[in-house]
Amino acid sequence: MEHVGIIIDRLLKQQDMNQRELAEKSGLGAGHISLIVGGKCAISIPSAVAISRALGIITAKEILNLQTEYQLEQYDLHAHQRQFEVLG
């Protein structure tokens, strides 16, 4: 599972749009878009709504579901690693 930022970046490329254009269309700051796309921060509900409206090809619910799936996968991975550290 990939971070939602990677998926948003792919969608931007499909629409021949860059991060700055997404920032302008969504009303979000370019720096904030960069953090989301780079996987440096989680996406909030308002940001997901703004990005989905700007892209027009993915819903806010889909964006948030992708993020949740990624976070759960990462949590499970780290929990599994911690279990082995305790046992090891």
Secondary structure as the mmCIF struct_conf table of DSSP 4:
data_model
#
loop_
_struct_conf.conf_type_id
_struct_conf.id
_struct_conf.beg_label_comp_id
_struct_conf.beg_label_asym_id
_struct_conf.beg_label_seq_id
_struct_conf.end_label_comp_id
_struct_conf.end_label_asym_id
_struct_conf.end_label_seq_id
HELX_RH_AL_P HELX_RH_AL_P1 VAL A 4 GLN A 14
TURN_TY1_P TURN_TY1_P1 GLN A 15 ASP A 16
HELX_RH_AL_P HELX_RH_AL_P2 GLN A 19 SER A 26
TURN_TY1_P TURN_TY1_P2 GLY A 27 GLY A 27
HELX_RH_AL_P HELX_RH_AL_P3 ALA A 30 VAL A 37
TURN_TY1_P TURN_TY1_P3 GLY A 38 GLY A 39
BEND BEND1 LYS A 40 CYS A 41
HELX_LH_PP_P HELX_LH_PP_P1 ALA A 42 SER A 44
HELX_RH_AL_P HELX_RH_AL_P4 ILE A 45 LEU A 55
BEND BEND2 GLY A 56 ILE A 58
HELX_RH_AL_P HELX_RH_AL_P5 ALA A 60 LEU A 87
#
